[in-house]
Amino acid sequence: MNTPKNGKYDRLATKFWHNVDFVLKERGMTWRELAGKLDIDPRTLSSKKSSNSNVSIGSAKEMAEALGTSVDRLIYGTPENI
C-alpha cells in the first residue's frame, strides 16, 4: 500500500525520527553506530531520516532492538516502562 506523504503519516514519521534521535543521544550513540547495528549503510539511514521516510513495523522493531528500547517509545515517545 502506497501512502501519500502528508497529514498524520508525515507527522508520525517526523516524530518517529525525532524519537530515534532522542534515544540515540540518551544512549550516547551516533547514527553511524545505529546503522552498524542494523547492518545497513550509514548513508541509507541518513537519507531515510533526512526525508522523514515512513518506516515499516519490521524496521521500527529492528531499530528499537538495536537501541534497547520499545517500538512504542520510538513511535509515540512514551516511556519504556509502559
Biopython code that builds the backbone (N, CA, C, O; Angstrom):
import numpy as np
from Bio.PDB.StructureBuilder import StructureBuilder

atoms = [
    (1, "MET", "N", (0.846, -1.186, 0.000)),
    (1, "MET", "CA", (0.000, 0.000, 0.000)),
    (1, "MET", "C", (0.881, 1.235, 0.000)),
    (1, "MET", "O", (1.754, 1.389, 0.855)),
    (2, "ASN", "N", (0.654, 2.090, -0.937)),
    (2, "ASN", "CA", (1.449, 3.302, -1.059)),
    (2, "ASN", "C", (0.682, 4.454, -0.420)),
    (2, "ASN", "O", (-0.355, 4.874, -0.933)),
    (3, "THR", "N", (1.186, 4.961, 0.691)),
    (3, "THR", "CA", (0.518, 6.013, 1.443)),
    (3, "THR", "C", (1.083, 7.372, 1.066)),
    (3, "THR", "O", (2.301, 7.543, 1.039)),
    (4, "PRO", "N", (0.220, 8.348, 0.770)),
    (4, "PRO", "CA", (0.732, 9.677, 0.441)),
    (4, "PRO", "C", (1.489, 10.280, 1.616)),
    (4, "PRO", "O", (1.152, 10.039, 2.775)),
    (5, "LYS", "N", (2.497, 11.053, 1.311)),
    (5, "LYS", "CA", (3.334, 11.676, 2.340)),
    (5, "LYS", "C", (2.710, 12.997, 2.760)),
    (5, "LYS", "O", (3.131, 14.068, 2.322)),
    (6, "ASN", "N", (1.700, 12.903, 3.615)),
    (6, "ASN", "CA", (1.069, 14.115, 4.128)),
    (6, "ASN", "C", (0.288, 13.804, 5.388)),
    (6, "ASN", "O", (0.185, 12.650, 5.806)),
    (7, "GLY", "N", (-0.252, 14.832, 5.976)),
    (7, "GLY", "CA", (-1.130, 14.671, 7.119)),
    (7, "GLY", "C", (-0.504, 13.911, 8.268)),
    (7, "GLY", "O", (0.668, 14.091, 8.597)),
    (8, "LYS", "N", (-1.325, 13.049, 8.876)),
    (8, "LYS", "CA", (-0.885, 12.362, 10.090)),
    (8, "LYS", "C", (0.284, 11.430, 9.857)),
    (8, "LYS", "O", (1.083, 11.223, 10.771)),
    (9, "TYR", "N", (0.420, 10.848, 8.649)),
    (9, "TYR", "CA", (1.538, 9.950, 8.387)),
    (9, "TYR", "C", (2.851, 10.711, 8.343)),
    (9, "TYR", "O", (3.872, 10.218, 8.820)),
    (10, "ASP", "N", (2.831, 11.895, 7.780)),
    (10, "ASP", "CA", (4.028, 12.725, 7.738)),
    (10, "ASP", "C", (4.433, 13.132, 9.149)),
    (10, "ASP", "O", (5.612, 13.082, 9.500)),
    (11, "ARG", "N", (3.459, 13.535, 9.954)),
    (11, "ARG", "CA", (3.756, 13.922, 11.340)),
    (11, "ARG", "C", (4.270, 12.728, 12.141)),
    (11, "ARG", "O", (5.168, 12.879, 12.970)),
    (12, "LEU", "N", (3.709, 11.549, 11.902)),
    (12, "LEU", "CA", (4.147, 10.352, 12.608)),
    (12, "LEU", "C", (5.586, 10.004, 12.243)),
    (12, "LEU", "O", (6.377, 9.644, 13.114)),
    (13, "ALA", "N", (5.929, 10.109, 10.959)),
    (13, "ALA", "CA", (7.303, 9.833, 10.516)),
    (13, "ALA", "C", (8.272, 10.839, 11.133)),
    (13, "ALA", "O", (9.348, 10.465, 11.599)),
    (14, "THR", "N", (7.893, 12.107, 11.135)),
    (14, "THR", "CA", (8.746, 13.144, 11.732)),
    (14, "THR", "C", (8.977, 12.851, 13.207)),
    (14, "THR", "O", (10.102, 12.942, 13.699)),
    (15, "LYS", "N", (7.904, 12.499, 13.909)),
    (15, "LYS", "CA", (8.010, 12.201, 15.331)),
    (15, "LYS", "C", (8.871, 10.956, 15.558)),
    (15, "LYS", "O", (9.680, 10.919, 16.485)),
    (16, "PHE", "N", (8.696, 9.941, 14.713)),
    (16, "PHE", "CA", (9.497, 8.726, 14.832)),
    (16, "PHE", "C", (10.984, 9.048, 14.771)),
    (16, "PHE", "O", (11.749, 8.641, 15.645)),
    (17, "TRP", "N", (11.393, 9.782, 13.732)),
    (17, "TRP", "CA", (12.819, 10.097, 13.574)),
    (17, "TRP", "C", (13.326, 10.989, 14.701)),
    (17, "TRP", "O", (14.469, 10.849, 15.135)),
    (18, "HIS", "N", (12.491, 11.900, 15.174)),
    (18, "HIS", "CA", (12.851, 12.735, 16.327)),
    (18, "HIS", "C", (13.085, 11.850, 17.555)),
    (18, "HIS", "O", (14.046, 12.051, 18.298)),
    (19, "ASN", "N", (12.202, 10.872, 17.760)),
    (19, "ASN", "CA", (12.336, 9.991, 18.915)),
    (19, "ASN", "C", (13.572, 9.100, 18.806)),
    (19, "ASN", "O", (14.239, 8.843, 19.808)),
    (20, "VAL", "N", (13.878, 8.630, 17.605)),
    (20, "VAL", "CA", (15.108, 7.848, 17.410)),
    (20, "VAL", "C", (16.309, 8.718, 17.766)),
    (20, "VAL", "O", (17.216, 8.266, 18.465)),
    (21, "ASP", "N", (16.320, 9.946, 17.297)),
    (21, "ASP", "CA", (17.413, 10.872, 17.597)),
    (21, "ASP", "C", (17.541, 11.080, 19.103)),
    (21, "ASP", "O", (18.651, 11.082, 19.637)),
    (22, "PHE", "N", (16.413, 11.254, 19.790)),
    (22, "PHE", "CA", (16.419, 11.459, 21.237)),
    (22, "PHE", "C", (17.027, 10.249, 21.954)),
    (22, "PHE", "O", (17.870, 10.403, 22.838)),
    (23, "VAL", "N", (16.595, 9.052, 21.567)),
    (23, "VAL", "CA", (17.103, 7.835, 22.212)),
    (23, "VAL", "C", (18.595, 7.657, 21.909)),
    (23, "VAL", "O", (19.361, 7.252, 22.784)),
    (24, "LEU", "N", (19.003, 7.956, 20.683)),
    (24, "LEU", "CA", (20.432, 7.883, 20.353)),
    (24, "LEU", "C", (21.248, 8.776, 21.283)),
    (24, "LEU", "O", (22.264, 8.343, 21.827)),
    (25, "LYS", "N", (20.815, 10.000, 21.465)),
    (25, "LYS", "CA", (21.532, 10.936, 22.344)),
    (25, "LYS", "C", (21.533, 10.422, 23.775)),
    (25, "LYS", "O", (22.544, 10.497, 24.474)),
    (26, "GLU", "N", (20.388, 9.900, 24.203)),
    (26, "GLU", "CA", (20.257, 9.360, 25.555)),
    (26, "GLU", "C", (21.238, 8.198, 25.780)),
    (26, "GLU", "O", (21.778, 8.030, 26.873)),
    (27, "ARG", "N", (21.454, 7.407, 24.733)),
    (27, "ARG", "CA", (22.336, 6.235, 24.826)),
    (27, "ARG", "C", (23.796, 6.583, 24.519)),
    (27, "ARG", "O", (24.684, 5.745, 24.674)),
    (28, "GLY", "N", (24.037, 7.823, 24.083)),
    (28, "GLY", "CA", (25.393, 8.221, 23.715)),
    (28, "GLY", "C", (25.859, 7.550, 22.427)),
    (28, "GLY", "O", (27.048, 7.289, 22.246)),
    (29, "MET", "N", (24.910, 7.275, 21.537)),
    (29, "MET", "CA", (25.215, 6.617, 20.268)),
    (29, "MET", "C", (25.118, 7.605, 19.115)),
    (29, "MET", "O", (24.490, 8.658, 19.223)),
    (30, "THR", "N", (25.752, 7.241, 18.017)),
    (30, "THR", "CA", (25.662, 8.044, 16.802)),
    (30, "THR", "C", (24.777, 7.319, 15.786)),
    (30, "THR", "O", (24.472, 6.135, 15.927)),
    (31, "TRP", "N", (24.377, 8.071, 14.759)),
    (31, "TRP", "CA", (23.605, 7.473, 13.673)),
    (31, "TRP", "C", (24.443, 6.407, 12.977)),
    (31, "TRP", "O", (23.910, 5.384, 12.549)),
    (32, "ARG", "N", (25.724, 6.633, 12.862)),
    (32, "ARG", "CA", (26.633, 5.665, 12.223)),
    (32, "ARG", "C", (26.663, 4.357, 13.027)),
    (32, "ARG", "O", (26.653, 3.269, 12.452)),
    (33, "GLU", "N", (26.698, 4.472, 14.345)),
    (33, "GLU", "CA", (26.685, 3.273, 15.193)),
    (33, "GLU", "C", (25.367, 2.511, 15.048)),
    (33, "GLU", "O", (25.352, 1.281, 15.001)),
    (34, "LEU", "N", (24.274, 3.248, 14.978)),
    (34, "LEU", "CA", (22.977, 2.598, 14.784)),
    (34, "LEU", "C", (22.947, 1.868, 13.446)),
    (34, "LEU", "O", (22.485, 0.730, 13.367)),
    (35, "ALA", "N", (23.438, 2.517, 12.403)),
    (35, "ALA", "CA", (23.484, 1.879, 11.087)),
    (35, "ALA", "C", (24.304, 0.594, 11.148)),
    (35, "ALA", "O", (23.936, -0.408, 10.535)),
    (36, "GLY", "N", (25.407, 0.619, 11.883)),
    (36, "GLY", "CA", (26.238, -0.575, 12.042)),
    (36, "GLY", "C", (25.485, -1.699, 12.720)),
    (36, "GLY", "O", (25.577, -2.855, 12.307)),
    (37, "LYS", "N", (24.738, -1.363, 13.763)),
    (37, "LYS", "CA", (23.944, -2.378, 14.467)),
    (37, "LYS", "C", (22.842, -2.946, 13.579)),
    (37, "LYS", "O", (22.449, -4.104, 13.721)),
    (38, "LEU", "N", (22.352, -2.120, 12.663)),
    (38, "LEU", "CA", (21.291, -2.556, 11.754)),
    (38, "LEU", "C", (21.857, -3.210, 10.494)),
    (38, "LEU", "O", (21.113, -3.721, 9.658)),
    (39, "ASP", "N", (23.177, -3.185, 10.373)),
    (39, "ASP", "CA", (23.880, -3.734, 9.213)),
    (39, "ASP", "C", (23.407, -3.092, 7.906)),
    (39, "ASP", "O", (23.153, -3.773, 6.913)),
    (40, "ILE", "N", (23.298, -1.758, 7.938)),
    (40, "ILE", "CA", (22.965, -1.005, 6.732)),
    (40, "ILE", "C", (23.970, 0.123, 6.556)),
    (40, "ILE", "O", (24.637, 0.531, 7.507)),
    (41, "ASP", "N", (24.069, 0.614, 5.346)),
    (41, "ASP", "CA", (24.978, 1.715, 5.047)),
    (41, "ASP", "C", (24.501, 2.968, 5.790)),
    (41, "ASP", "O", (23.317, 3.297, 5.732)),
    (42, "PRO", "N", (25.393, 3.666, 6.480)),
    (42, "PRO", "CA", (25.001, 4.889, 7.194)),
    (42, "PRO", "C", (24.319, 5.920, 6.294)),
    (42, "PRO", "O", (23.453, 6.669, 6.747)),
    (43, "ARG", "N", (24.714, 5.957, 5.015)),
    (43, "ARG", "CA", (24.089, 6.907, 4.082)),
    (43, "ARG", "C", (22.619, 6.571, 3.844)),
    (43, "ARG", "O", (21.792, 7.465, 3.662)),
    (44, "THR", "N", (22.302, 5.284, 3.847)),
    (44, "THR", "CA", (20.911, 4.859, 3.674)),
    (44, "THR", "C", (20.071, 5.337, 4.845)),
    (44, "THR", "O", (18.985, 5.886, 4.657)),
    (45, "LEU", "N", (20.574, 5.128, 6.051)),
    (45, "LEU", "CA", (19.848, 5.561, 7.242)),
    (45, "LEU", "C", (19.714, 7.078, 7.276)),
    (45, "LEU", "O", (18.653, 7.606, 7.611)),
    (46, "SER", "N", (20.778, 7.770, 6.933)),
    (46, "SER", "CA", (20.756, 9.229, 6.893)),
    (46, "SER", "C", (19.733, 9.742, 5.880)),
    (46, "SER", "O", (19.018, 10.708, 6.146)),
    (47, "SER", "N", (19.671, 9.105, 4.746)),
    (47, "SER", "CA", (18.723, 9.500, 3.706)),
    (47, "SER", "C", (17.281, 9.304, 4.176)),
    (47, "SER", "O", (16.422, 10.153, 3.938)),
    (48, "LYS", "N", (17.026, 8.182, 4.841)),
    (48, "LYS", "CA", (15.677, 7.911, 5.348)),
    (48, "LYS", "C", (15.281, 8.960, 6.389)),
    (48, "LYS", "O", (14.155, 9.459, 6.392)),
    (49, "LYS", "N", (16.234, 9.283, 7.273)),
    (49, "LYS", "CA", (15.958, 10.279, 8.310)),
    (49, "LYS", "C", (15.737, 11.652, 7.693)),
    (49, "LYS", "O", (14.785, 12.349, 8.044)),
    (50, "SER", "N", (16.611, 12.041, 6.778)),
    (50, "SER", "CA", (16.525, 13.371, 6.164)),
    (50, "SER", "C", (15.222, 13.582, 5.404)),
    (50, "SER", "O", (14.685, 14.689, 5.372)),
    (51, "SER", "N", (14.721, 12.519, 4.796)),
    (51, "SER", "CA", (13.481, 12.642, 4.024)),
    (51, "SER", "C", (12.242, 12.296, 4.849)),
    (51, "SER", "O", (11.130, 12.250, 4.323)),
    (52, "ASN", "N", (12.444, 12.051, 6.157)),
    (52, "ASN", "CA", (11.336, 11.659, 7.034)),
    (52, "ASN", "C", (10.541, 10.498, 6.448)),
    (52, "ASN", "O", (9.310, 10.508, 6.447)),
    (53, "SER", "N", (11.264, 9.499, 5.951)),
    (53, "SER", "CA", (10.626, 8.334, 5.349)),
    (53, "SER", "C", (9.768, 7.589, 6.364)),
    (53, "SER", "O", (10.123, 7.470, 7.537)),
    (54, "ASN", "N", (8.637, 7.094, 5.889)),
    (54, "ASN", "CA", (7.837, 6.198, 6.716)),
    (54, "ASN", "C", (8.624, 4.921, 6.916)),
    (54, "ASN", "O", (9.390, 4.512, 6.043)),
    (55, "VAL", "N", (8.439, 4.291, 8.063)),
    (55, "VAL", "CA", (9.197, 3.105, 8.433)),
    (55, "VAL", "C", (8.232, 1.944, 8.630)),
    (55, "VAL", "O", (7.168, 2.105, 9.228)),
    (56, "SER", "N", (8.607, 0.781, 8.128)),
    (56, "SER", "CA", (7.777, -0.407, 8.325)),
    (56, "SER", "C", (7.832, -0.826, 9.794)),
    (56, "SER", "O", (8.748, -0.450, 10.525)),
    (57, "ILE", "N", (6.855, -1.596, 10.205)),
    (57, "ILE", "CA", (6.842, -2.101, 11.581)),
    (57, "ILE", "C", (8.085, -2.949, 11.832)),
    (57, "ILE", "O", (8.685, -2.872, 12.904)),
    (58, "GLY", "N", (8.473, -3.754, 10.848)),
    (58, "GLY", "CA", (9.669, -4.585, 10.996)),
    (58, "GLY", "C", (10.924, -3.756, 11.203)),
    (58, "GLY", "O", (11.754, -4.080, 12.053)),
    (59, "SER", "N", (11.064, -2.683, 10.427)),
    (59, "SER", "CA", (12.228, -1.800, 10.579)),
    (59, "SER", "C", (12.202, -1.078, 11.923)),
    (59, "SER", "O", (13.240, -0.908, 12.561)),
    (60, "ALA", "N", (11.028, -0.660, 12.345)),
    (60, "ALA", "CA", (10.899, 0.004, 13.644)),
    (60, "ALA", "C", (11.299, -0.954, 14.767)),
    (60, "ALA", "O", (11.958, -0.554, 15.727)),
    (61, "LYS", "N", (10.898, -2.220, 14.640)),
    (61, "LYS", "CA", (11.249, -3.228, 15.640)),
    (61, "LYS", "C", (12.759, -3.447, 15.678)),
    (61, "LYS", "O", (13.349, -3.525, 16.756)),
    (62, "GLU", "N", (13.381, -3.546, 14.516)),
    (62, "GLU", "CA", (14.836, -3.716, 14.455)),
    (62, "GLU", "C", (15.558, -2.537, 15.095)),
    (62, "GLU", "O", (16.522, -2.724, 15.838)),
    (63, "MET", "N", (15.089, -1.315, 14.806)),
    (63, "MET", "CA", (15.719, -0.129, 15.399)),
    (63, "MET", "C", (15.537, -0.122, 16.910)),
    (63, "MET", "O", (16.470, 0.180, 17.653)),
    (64, "ALA", "N", (14.338, -0.455, 17.357)),
    (64, "ALA", "CA", (14.075, -0.487, 18.801)),
    (64, "ALA", "C", (14.997, -1.485, 19.489)),
    (64, "ALA", "O", (15.567, -1.186, 20.539)),
    (65, "GLU", "N", (15.145, -2.661, 18.907)),
    (65, "GLU", "CA", (16.029, -3.674, 19.492)),
    (65, "GLU", "C", (17.475, -3.190, 19.513)),
    (65, "GLU", "O", (18.178, -3.376, 20.505)),
    (66, "ALA", "N", (17.916, -2.576, 18.431)),
    (66, "ALA", "CA", (19.287, -2.068, 18.359)),
    (66, "ALA", "C", (19.536, -0.970, 19.392)),
    (66, "ALA", "O", (20.654, -0.809, 19.881)),
    (67, "LEU", "N", (18.488, -0.219, 19.716)),
    (67, "LEU", "CA", (18.611, 0.874, 20.676)),
    (67, "LEU", "C", (18.279, 0.455, 22.107)),
    (67, "LEU", "O", (18.454, 1.239, 23.040)),
    (68, "GLY", "N", (17.804, -0.774, 22.280)),
    (68, "GLY", "CA", (17.435, -1.241, 23.619)),
    (68, "GLY", "C", (16.230, -0.518, 24.170)),
    (68, "GLY", "O", (16.185, -0.184, 25.354)),
    (69, "THR", "N", (15.247, -0.274, 23.309)),
    (69, "THR", "CA", (14.036, 0.425, 23.726)),
    (69, "THR", "C", (12.842, -0.260, 23.076)),
    (69, "THR", "O", (12.991, -1.296, 22.428)),
    (70, "SER", "N", (11.676, 0.309, 23.248)),
    (70, "SER", "CA", (10.462, -0.273, 22.682)),
    (70, "SER", "C", (10.051, 0.445, 21.394)),
    (70, "SER", "O", (10.399, 1.604, 21.164)),
    (71, "VAL", "N", (9.305, -0.277, 20.571)),
    (71, "VAL", "CA", (8.749, 0.329, 19.362)),
    (71, "VAL", "C", (7.814, 1.471, 19.758)),
    (71, "VAL", "O", (7.807, 2.519, 19.113)),
    (72, "ASP", "N", (7.025, 1.270, 20.819)),
    (72, "ASP", "CA", (6.114, 2.323, 21.288)),
    (72, "ASP", "C", (6.869, 3.618, 21.562)),
    (72, "ASP", "O", (6.408, 4.704, 21.213)),
    (73, "ARG", "N", (8.029, 3.489, 22.190)),
    (73, "ARG", "CA", (8.789, 4.696, 22.513)),
    (73, "ARG", "C", (9.271, 5.404, 21.253)),
    (73, "ARG", "O", (9.290, 6.634, 21.199)),
    (74, "LEU", "N", (9.661, 4.633, 20.241)),
    (74, "LEU", "CA", (10.116, 5.262, 19.006)),
    (74, "LEU", "C", (8.963, 5.890, 18.235)),
    (74, "LEU", "O", (9.138, 6.918, 17.581)),
    (75, "ILE", "N", (7.804, 5.286, 18.308)),
    (75, "ILE", "CA", (6.663, 5.839, 17.569)),
    (75, "ILE", "C", (5.991, 6.971, 18.327)),
    (75, "ILE", "O", (5.700, 8.023, 17.758)),
    (76, "TYR", "N", (5.747, 6.752, 19.608)),
    (76, "TYR", "CA", (4.959, 7.726, 20.370)),
    (76, "TYR", "C", (5.767, 8.576, 21.353)),
    (76, "TYR", "O", (5.275, 9.578, 21.871)),
    (77, "GLY", "N", (7.006, 8.167, 21.602)),
    (77, "GLY", "CA", (7.806, 8.923, 22.570)),
    (77, "GLY", "C", (7.436, 8.607, 24.001)),
    (77, "GLY", "O", (7.724, 9.387, 24.909)),
    (78, "THR", "N", (6.793, 7.458, 24.211)),
    (78, "THR", "CA", (6.366, 7.072, 25.554)),
    (78, "THR", "C", (7.517, 6.499, 26.350)),
    (78, "THR", "O", (8.498, 6.030, 25.772)),
    (79, "PRO", "N", (7.413, 6.530, 27.664)),
    (79, "PRO", "CA", (8.466, 5.934, 28.488)),
    (79, "PRO", "C", (8.573, 4.427, 28.229)),
    (79, "PRO", "O", (7.615, 3.800, 27.777)),
    (80, "GLU", "N", (9.720, 3.866, 28.514)),
    (80, "GLU", "CA", (9.940, 2.446, 28.273)),
    (80, "GLU", "C", (9.120, 1.561, 29.200)),
    (80, "GLU", "O", (8.892, 0.391, 28.893)),
    (81, "ASN", "N", (8.682, 2.090, 30.303)),
    (81, "ASN", "CA", (8.023, 1.231, 31.297)),
    (81, "ASN", "C", (6.508, 1.183, 31.165)),
    (81, "ASN", "O", (5.814, 0.898, 32.140)),
    (82, "ILE", "N", (5.987, 1.456, 29.977)),
    (82, "ILE", "CA", (4.519, 1.371, 29.825)),
    (82, "ILE", "C", (4.087, -0.058, 29.611)),
    (82, "ILE", "O", (2.894, -0.327, 29.464)),
]
sb = StructureBuilder()
sb.init_structure("model")
sb.init_model(0)
sb.init_chain("A")
sb.init_seg("    ")
for serial, (resi, resn, name, xyz) in enumerate(atoms, 1):
    if name == "N":
        sb.init_residue(resn, " ", resi, " ")
    sb.init_atom(name, np.array(xyz, "f"), 0.0, 1.0, " ", f" {name:<3s}", serial, name[0])
structure = sb.get_structure()
